[in-house]
Amino acid sequence: PAALVTGLSYTFSVSGNAKIFVSFVVSPYTNSCVPCFATHPAFYLKLDGGAFISTYEQAIQGGAATNIQIAASNLLQTGPGTHTIQLWGQNIGFNSFGLSGNNSYSANYMMVQVIPQ
């Protein structure tokens, strides 16, 4: 099942309609080999606890330790009120994956820009 990606959620309030530009980068890795099949980390944006609204997936070949970066962006619309945008992740492949920490060669972050209408 999908799980909330730690630290990649954002809550904001708007007094009217707004467009929300969301951009994220995650750095999944795998270092297992069972027996060296690819794994498929999938990431989803969720607005206000509703259904998943976007899917971003990347295959990572098994075998040697592998680090990649997945970057994506999306433009959402919302009405007045307090809203929360979250990034969720799920493995839909054979091997497990983790997320690299923020360091000199990889980062996990989400940027949110609220554009009042």
Contacts in CASP RR format, 6 or more apart in sequence:
PFRMAT RR
TARGET T0000
AUTHOR 0000-0000-0000
METHOD contacts of the structure
MODEL  1
PAALVTGLSYTFSVSGNAKIFVSFVVSPYTNSCVPCFATHPAFYLKLDGG
AFISTYEQAIQGGAATNIQIAASNLLQTGPGTHTIQLWGQNIGFNSFGLS
GNNSYSANYMMVQVIPQ
1 90 0 8 1.000
2 42 0 8 1.000
2 44 0 8 1.000
2 52 0 8 1.000
2 88 0 8 1.000
2 89 0 8 1.000
2 90 0 8 1.000
3 88 0 8 1.000
3 89 0 8 1.000
3 90 0 8 1.000
4 86 0 8 1.000
4 87 0 8 1.000
4 88 0 8 1.000
4 89 0 8 1.000
5 26 0 8 1.000
5 43 0 8 1.000
5 86 0 8 1.000
5 87 0 8 1.000
5 88 0 8 1.000
5 89 0 8 1.000
5 99 0 8 1.000
5 108 0 8 1.000
8 24 0 8 1.000
8 26 0 8 1.000
8 86 0 8 1.000
8 87 0 8 1.000
8 108 0 8 1.000
8 109 0 8 1.000
8 110 0 8 1.000
9 84 0 8 1.000
9 85 0 8 1.000
9 86 0 8 1.000
9 87 0 8 1.000
9 110 0 8 1.000
10 84 0 8 1.000
10 85 0 8 1.000
10 110 0 8 1.000
10 112 0 8 1.000
11 82 0 8 1.000
11 83 0 8 1.000
11 84 0 8 1.000
12 82 0 8 1.000
12 83 0 8 1.000
12 112 0 8 1.000
12 114 0 8 1.000
13 81 0 8 1.000
13 82 0 8 1.000
13 83 0 8 1.000
14 78 0 8 1.000
14 79 0 8 1.000
14 80 0 8 1.000
14 81 0 8 1.000
14 83 0 8 1.000
14 114 0 8 1.000
14 116 0 8 1.000
15 80 0 8 1.000
15 81 0 8 1.000
15 116 0 8 1.000
16 79 0 8 1.000
16 80 0 8 1.000
16 81 0 8 1.000
16 116 0 8 1.000
16 117 0 8 1.000
17 77 0 8 1.000
17 78 0 8 1.000
17 79 0 8 1.000
17 80 0 8 1.000
17 116 0 8 1.000
17 117 0 8 1.000
18 77 0 8 1.000
18 78 0 8 1.000
18 79 0 8 1.000
18 114 0 8 1.000
18 115 0 8 1.000
18 116 0 8 1.000
18 117 0 8 1.000
19 75 0 8 1.000
19 76 0 8 1.000
19 77 0 8 1.000
19 115 0 8 1.000
19 117 0 8 1.000
20 47 0 8 1.000
20 75 0 8 1.000
20 76 0 8 1.000
20 77 0 8 1.000
20 78 0 8 1.000
20 83 0 8 1.000
20 85 0 8 1.000
20 112 0 8 1.000
20 113 0 8 1.000
20 114 0 8 1.000
20 115 0 8 1.000
21 73 0 8 1.000
21 74 0 8 1.000
21 75 0 8 1.000
21 112 0 8 1.000
21 113 0 8 1.000
21 115 0 8 1.000
22 45 0 8 1.000
22 73 0 8 1.000
22 74 0 8 1.000
22 75 0 8 1.000
22 76 0 8 1.000
22 85 0 8 1.000
22 110 0 8 1.000
22 111 0 8 1.000
22 112 0 8 1.000
22 113 0 8 1.000
23 71 0 8 1.000
23 72 0 8 1.000
23 73 0 8 1.000
23 74 0 8 1.000
23 110 0 8 1.000
23 111 0 8 1.000
24 43 0 8 1.000
24 45 0 8 1.000
24 71 0 8 1.000
24 72 0 8 1.000
24 73 0 8 1.000
24 87 0 8 1.000
24 109 0 8 1.000
24 110 0 8 1.000
24 111 0 8 1.000
25 69 0 8 1.000
25 70 0 8 1.000
25 71 0 8 1.000
25 107 0 8 1.000
25 108 0 8 1.000
25 109 0 8 1.000
26 41 0 8 1.000
26 43 0 8 1.000
26 69 0 8 1.000
26 70 0 8 1.000
26 87 0 8 1.000
26 99 0 8 1.000
26 108 0 8 1.000
27 67 0 8 1.000
27 68 0 8 1.000
27 69 0 8 1.000
27 70 0 8 1.000
27 99 0 8 1.000
27 100 0 8 1.000
27 101 0 8 1.000
27 106 0 8 1.000
27 107 0 8 1.000
27 108 0 8 1.000
28 41 0 8 1.000
28 58 0 8 1.000
28 60 0 8 1.000
28 67 0 8 1.000
28 68 0 8 1.000
28 70 0 8 1.000
28 97 0 8 1.000
28 98 0 8 1.000
28 99 0 8 1.000
28 100 0 8 1.000
29 60 0 8 1.000
29 65 0 8 1.000
29 66 0 8 1.000
29 67 0 8 1.000
29 68 0 8 1.000
29 97 0 8 1.000
29 98 0 8 1.000
29 99 0 8 1.000
29 100 0 8 1.000
30 39 0 8 1.000
30 60 0 8 1.000
30 62 0 8 1.000
30 63 0 8 1.000
30 65 0 8 1.000
30 66 0 8 1.000
30 95 0 8 1.000
30 96 0 8 1.000
30 97 0 8 1.000
30 98 0 8 1.000
31 64 0 8 1.000
31 65 0 8 1.000
31 66 0 8 1.000
32 62 0 8 1.000
32 63 0 8 1.000
32 95 0 8 1.000
32 96 0 8 1.000
33 62 0 8 1.000
33 63 0 8 1.000
33 95 0 8 1.000
34 94 0 8 1.000
34 95 0 8 1.000
36 61 0 8 1.000
36 62 0 8 1.000
36 63 0 8 1.000
37 62 0 8 1.000
37 93 0 8 1.000
37 94 0 8 1.000
37 95 0 8 1.000
38 59 0 8 1.000
38 60 0 8 1.000
38 61 0 8 1.000
38 62 0 8 1.000
38 93 0 8 1.000
38 94 0 8 1.000
38 95 0 8 1.000
39 59 0 8 1.000
39 60 0 8 1.000
39 62 0 8 1.000
39 91 0 8 1.000
39 93 0 8 1.000
39 94 0 8 1.000
39 95 0 8 1.000
39 96 0 8 1.000
39 97 0 8 1.000
40 57 0 8 1.000
40 58 0 8 1.000
40 59 0 8 1.000
40 60 0 8 1.000
40 91 0 8 1.000
40 92 0 8 1.000
40 93 0 8 1.000
41 57 0 8 1.000
41 58 0 8 1.000
41 60 0 8 1.000
41 70 0 8 1.000
41 89 0 8 1.000
41 90 0 8 1.000
41 91 0 8 1.000
41 92 0 8 1.000
41 97 0 8 1.000
41 98 0 8 1.000
42 55 0 8 1.000
42 56 0 8 1.000
42 57 0 8 1.000
42 89 0 8 1.000
42 90 0 8 1.000
42 91 0 8 1.000
42 92 0 8 1.000
43 55 0 8 1.000
43 56 0 8 1.000
43 57 0 8 1.000
43 70 0 8 1.000
43 72 0 8 1.000
43 87 0 8 1.000
43 88 0 8 1.000
43 89 0 8 1.000
43 90 0 8 1.000
44 52 0 8 1.000
44 53 0 8 1.000
44 54 0 8 1.000
44 55 0 8 1.000
44 56 0 8 1.000
44 87 0 8 1.000
44 88 0 8 1.000
44 89 0 8 1.000
44 90 0 8 1.000
45 52 0 8 1.000
45 53 0 8 1.000
45 54 0 8 1.000
45 74 0 8 1.000
45 76 0 8 1.000
45 85 0 8 1.000
45 86 0 8 1.000
45 87 0 8 1.000
45 88 0 8 1.000
46 52 0 8 1.000
46 53 0 8 1.000
46 85 0 8 1.000
46 86 0 8 1.000
46 87 0 8 1.000
46 88 0 8 1.000
47 53 0 8 1.000
47 76 0 8 1.000
47 78 0 8 1.000
47 83 0 8 1.000
47 84 0 8 1.000
47 85 0 8 1.000
48 78 0 8 1.000
48 83 0 8 1.000
48 84 0 8 1.000
49 84 0 8 1.000
49 86 0 8 1.000
52 88 0 8 1.000
53 74 0 8 1.000
53 76 0 8 1.000
54 72 0 8 1.000
54 74 0 8 1.000
56 70 0 8 1.000
56 72 0 8 1.000
57 92 0 8 1.000
58 68 0 8 1.000
58 70 0 8 1.000
60 66 0 8 1.000
60 68 0 8 1.000
60 95 0 8 1.000
60 97 0 8 1.000
62 95 0 8 1.000
67 100 0 8 1.000
67 105 0 8 1.000
67 106 0 8 1.000
69 106 0 8 1.000
76 85 0 8 1.000
85 110 0 8 1.000
85 112 0 8 1.000
87 110 0 8 1.000
91 97 0 8 1.000
99 108 0 8 1.000
100 106 0 8 1.000
100 107 0 8 1.000
100 108 0 8 1.000
101 107 0 8 1.000
101 108 0 8 1.000
102 108 0 8 1.000
102 109 0 8 1.000
END
